[in-house]
Amino acid sequence: MRPTEPSHCLMRPAESRYSRQIRFAPLGEEGQAKIRAARVAIVGCGALGTVQAEALARAGVGRLRIIDRDFVEWSNLQRQFLFEEADAAEALPKAVAAARRLARVNAEVVVEPLVADLTAANVEDLFEDIDLILDGTDNFETRFLINDAAVDRGIPWIYGAAVGSYGIKLAIVPGHTACFRCVYPEPPQGAQPTCETEGVLAPVTATIAALQVADALKMLARGPGSVTARLTTLDVWNGTIRQLAPPARDAACACCVRRELVYLDGSRRAPISLCGRNAVQIHERSRPVDLTALAQRLSSVATVRSNEFALRVALDPYELTVFPDGRAIIKGTTDVGIARSLYARYIGA
Ligand SMILES: [Zn+2]
């Protein structure tokens, strides 16, 4: 082939693009058609979510809804594969940066970037018409909310988590497997290892995400019941992988048996300390903020940086980032009181 000749792939994308996947017999043309028709939500577009999103986009999933409340930072680039230096320099919302990149990876996939925090107030809308949910979050509160909503609607979801060199994965099919609260009746108490205190290696997040995507492709192609819901744990530093038997369903589970969906009905909700930084998020009732007007108001008292997606105020030793829906992230503290006070002082209570 002469160097100037267009490649076979460029000339005939529809025929060649998914050929290796279709040739995999358990998937085949029929499985590919089901993947093509599927609508998948990714909650959290960080180290797990970026790998999930890219792999599913390349696999040809029909629609990807990417839900993330955060923006790209330099410390993300070590493990969040979709993002580039320019995204961090611009402090782009992760959902927006991911969607831009995915459009270049596979233009056939409809990507819906949603710069939002998943809450009891919006989870019904954000999971509307969704066939499968992938967990890319960094906190138990959001996972309990995902679980409540998934059990309520009968949507399968795939739990994944990683810190340091350790990771864990579990597929959850409401009505068939243990749900998240069968396994974890309550959130863990006390200080937990986080990516901030323990660090985290890209190989473990990429591996957990890849295992989640493998379950996702199988579920989409062959049905949710096709996956054996083993609890997988691994440590990429020690080189250990364990496959535990599927956890038993709890006959008295508050969620999937008694249907006490306390996270979904909003009666259990706390401000969240984010993984990977010393910060508190204030997710008040939705109260839209005019960022341009706010930037003008604050520019006389602090250093303000803003774009159409967020406004950042330096308040040494804190940093306040405000989003158009009124949500804010206060960096430099884990004290909810300080965070609420700063919010009240600069945004208004
Ligand atoms: Zn349960």
Residues whose N, C-alpha, C, O or C-beta is under 5 A from the ligand:
A	BS01	ZN	C179 R181 C182 C253 C255 C256 V257
